[in-house]
Every structure is written in structure tokens, then in C-alpha cells.
Amino acid sequence: GRTYSSQVFRVTFLTLAVSVAVPLLGVAILLDCPIDPESISLKEPPLLTGVLEPNTKLRKAERLWENQLVGPESIVNIGDVLFTGTADGKIIKIEDGEIQTIARIGQGPCGDSKDEPMCGRPLGMRVGPNNTLFVADAYYGLYEVDPDTGETKPLVSTKTLIEGQKLSFVNDLTVTRDGRKIYFTDSSSKWQRQDYLFLVMEGTDDGRHLLEYDTVTKEVKVLMVGLRFPNGVQLSPAEDFVLVQETTMARIRRYYVSGLMKGGADMFVENMPGLPDNIRLSSSGGYWVAMAAVRPSPGFSLLDFLSEKPWIKRMIFKLLSQETVMKFVPKYSLVVELSETGSYKRSFHDPNGVTVAYISEAHEHNGYLYLGSFRAPFIGRLNLHHV
């Protein structure tokens, strides 16, 4: 009787499998796919050993102003006053612990991500000379904001054609000490910020990626093209090069803006243990790099698994929304400190993103690391003397 029941089981199982597979296949063929993914070859991720050894140091961070703001992507300070831009399009000032909205580049309503293009989304933020704020708004472009009056002044609009193309996803910026030049990234010429997951998954190198704005001549120049999701940018302390995080490729490129190498580019850090977002100076002369997703090694890296399988990515996005796909991305926060030459000095981890998740930036001020996030409802603060 056992062989009979196993045959029944086999037949039943096969029937079930076919009845599930056939409609799925039909759906897969008929449904439109929003992305046209490319196959990307990533190197085997680096082993998380030595200074990259997993720890729980990021869990020592305090959550500040919890539920009083959402998605403080980038953080700057003027003295002890903090400024950040949030998911609802606001530019806010935090003085003596009090939160105050000082400006808004877009118009409301601002609720869910569908409102983002109208509402605006301030991402990278910097302090220029005379304590003016420079802000990169994903949808509107580069702005100068007066931190006292909240007055906003457009510098480079996304409506302006630059070498025949509009900016689509203005992301981060870095400013020379004299305030003359602003280097900034446009992450894609196809996708906007609300579709950043499409951009990561598609893996294409579309768009013009590192640009330079001269605040005196008002000229915009395209310096680098062909990067895959260029994201955070940082001028070196000597202002001789700009570092550009290439998120999808888990690496950092270097573009020389002065000196003998001017106009040349090379690789600064390759094959990083996670997807780099923003990069900021550290007090030791190196750089802080924040990563919202890691490439576990040893372990299973979803990103690496999918990178050379465009057909799986197509299936996923035919059937699931970006929000749903986000739920499958393991939460893991990682901040690394790089030396001035790009070697790893130390790393702070929060496996499973227990205390801080979706980390976008680590901004050092007065012995603390302020941790920005593109969707958490707080600013994290880590005491560097206690880790």
C-alpha cells in the first residue's frame, strides 16, 4: 500500500505544482515589468573579519526626538544647533532640544511617498561659509537656505537642461571651504527618489553622475558619467579630490578636482561589505561611511545572488511592489570609518537593525556620531568615547 500512497502523493503534488506554476508563468509573461535590469558582476563580498568583525556597537546609540521627525537623511550642525531634512519635505532646526520647521522647498500635501515629487525630499545637506545651508532636494534641485530666516534660494533647478538633460534624482552635495564650488550627484536620469529600489535592482549606469556648480559663474559642469547609483559625495580635507559612493556596485570612486591628476578618476575603495549611502569626514582625517544594507560573508547576500540574474529581478517586480520587496531586504546597519587612504579603521554594527535601521549617514560632531536615516522616526546618537 505504501507505493500506492506515494504515487498518489506524487501525482497530487505534481498536479498542485503545475496548477500553481502555469498561472504564475502566464502572469510572468503577460505582466509588464517596471524595470529593465542588467546583469552585474560583483566580486565575492569581503569576509566580515578583523576590523569588520560583526559587533553590536551601534546598539549603544540613543534615539533622539523619537516620533517627532521621520527620515532625517542628512545632518549638519552650526555650533550646537542641528539641521536636517525629513521625509515630509521639511528642513528642520533643532536648538536646545526643540524642533522647529524653518523651510520647505516643495508644496504639500506631504503624506506618503506618492506625494514626494510635489512635496520635495531634502537629502544631502551642508553648511557653507557665513553659515548658510546648502540642500540637495531630490525633486527640486540645489538650494541655499538661510538658517535664521528660512528663506530658500534655488541654485540649480531640476527643470533646467544641463547638457540637454534634466536632473532626475539630486542626491548629495559637498562644498569647498570658500563656498565657491558645489559638487553634487544626480543618481539617475530615469528614476526618481521614490523609485530608488528600481534603480538599485535595475543596475544600469544611466545618467550624468557627478556635477559641479560654480556659485560665482552659476555654471554647471558634468564631471563624471556612467556610475551605477552615485550617492553620497565628500571632498577630501585637502580639497584635491571628491569621493563618490557608487551604491549598486558597493564601491567608492575618486575624482580629482585639483593638482596634477585634475580631471582624472580612479577607484578609492572597491567591493565594500555593504551598500554605501552617505560619506562624511571623520575627525581623524578619514571618512565615515553609512550602509543601510550589508552583503553578509560568510552568509547569503540577496543583492549578490540577484546581481547576475535579471530574469529573477523581473519576476520579483512583476509580482511585488517596492514596499513589499523592502520587507525581504534584511535590516542590518553598518558604519565604517575609513582612513585617508581608504583602508578600514573600525566598524560599528547593528545586526537586524534593532536600534537603528535604514541608516543613511554618520555625521561626527563633538565626540558623537549623529546617525541619519532615510525612514526611521528619530536621529541616532552614538558616543564615540563609549564604543
Summary of the structure (lengths in Angstrom):
residues: 387
radius of gyration: 22.2
end to end distance: 65.2
largest distance: 88.4
contacts: 1298
relative contact order: 0.16
helix: 22%
strand: 38%
